[in-house]
Amino acid sequence: MSTIRMLLVLVLIAGSFTISACGIKPWVKPYERANMADPIMSFARDPVAESYKNHVHQAREGARGAESGAGGGCGCN
């Protein structure tokens, strides 16, 4: 009897996690996007050299703008 009860509890917990995953809201609010666009948030040690490497990569691949976006904090770019 206890194994059936434990199985039921595990199914309820897994179901609640599954249902709660459907209601995720964006973590970054529109007014917080300026903080994310700050240059200090970049992973590159040398932003100028990284920008040049990205330019060369885009010219070789024939694609542009696929790896990152530049712009302000409003999210409109």
N, C-alpha and C positions, 0 to 999 in steps of 0.2 A: 504493500500500500504506500509506503514512503517513497519508493522509487517512482511510482506514477505521479505522486505529488511533486517530487523534485523535477521530473521531466516537464510537468505542467508549468512550474515556476520558470524553468529555463526557456520554454517556448514563449511565455508571456514577456519575459525580459527581452528576448531576441525580437519579438514583435514590436515592443515599445521602442527599441532602438531603431528598427526599420521605419516605423511610422514617424519618429521624431526627425529622421534624416531628410524627410520630404519638406520640412518647414524651415530650412536654413535660410537665413537672411544674409545679405552682404555684410561682411565683417568690416569693410572700410566704408565709412560714411562719406557722402559727397564733400562735406566740409573738412574731412581729414585727408583728402587726397593731396593737398599741398604738402603735407608732411611726407608722404610717400614719394613725391617728385623731387624732394630735396637731394642734392648731389651726394650728401653723406650716406644716403641709402644705397649707393652704387656698390657693386661687388668689385669693381675694377680698382686697382691701385693707382693707375695713371689714366684718368678719363680722356685726356687728349690722345694718347696712344691707342686706347681702346676705340675711340671714335674713328681714328684713321684705319684701324684694322677692320672695323665694321664696314667702312666705306669700300675698302678693297674687296672684302668678302662679297658685298652686295654687287660690285661691278663684275666680279668673276662668276657669280651664280646667276646673274641676270634677274635677281629679285631684290626688292627694296622694302624695308620696313617690317620684315617678318619677325625679327628677334626682339625688338623693343619699341617703345614709343616715347617720344619726347613731347613735352608740353607742360602746361600749367597744372594746377591742382584741381581744376574744375572738371576734368575728365572729358572735355569736349574735343580733344585732339585725337 
